[in-house]
Amino acid sequence: MNQIQTNTMKAKFNGKCVECGESIKVGKEILKNSEDKWVHKACSDLEEELP
């Protein structure tokens, strides 16, 4: 079974979401997408694993 591990964290720097093009502000929840780039949590194309 292939498990995708996603880790949500809070942004430490301002940046830009490569999925929606909007800015990522410090403190917003972000995670990496399937291309290993940081995006908004809601913009990720990966589903977060439930505990």
C-alpha positions in Angstrom: 0.0 0.0 0.0 1.4 3.4 -1.0 0.7 6.0 1.7 1.1 9.7 1.0 2.2 11.6 4.1 1.2 15.2 4.3 2.3 17.6 7.1 0.4 20.8 7.6 2.4 23.6 9.1 2.1 27.4 9.6 3.9 29.5 7.1 7.0 31.2 8.5 7.5 33.5 5.5 5.2 35.3 3.1 5.1 33.6 -0.3 2.9 32.7 -3.3 0.7 29.6 -3.7 1.6 27.9 -7.0 -1.9 26.4 -7.2 -4.2 29.5 -6.9 -1.7 32.3 -7.4 -2.7 34.1 -4.2 -0.3 35.2 -1.6 0.6 33.0 1.4 0.8 35.1 4.6 2.9 34.3 7.6 0.8 32.1 10.0 -1.5 30.5 7.3 -1.7 26.7 7.2 0.3 25.3 4.3 1.4 21.9 3.1 3.3 20.5 0.1 1.4 19.4 -3.1 2.2 16.5 -5.3 5.0 18.5 -7.0 6.7 19.1 -3.5 5.8 22.8 -3.5 4.3 24.7 -0.6 0.6 25.7 -1.2 -2.4 26.7 0.9 -3.8 23.8 2.8 -7.1 24.2 0.9 -5.3 24.3 -2.5 -3.3 21.0 -2.1 -4.0 18.3 -4.5 -3.2 15.7 -1.9 -5.6 14.5 0.7 -4.4 14.7 4.3 -4.3 11.3 6.1 -6.8 11.0 8.9 -5.5 9.5 12.2 
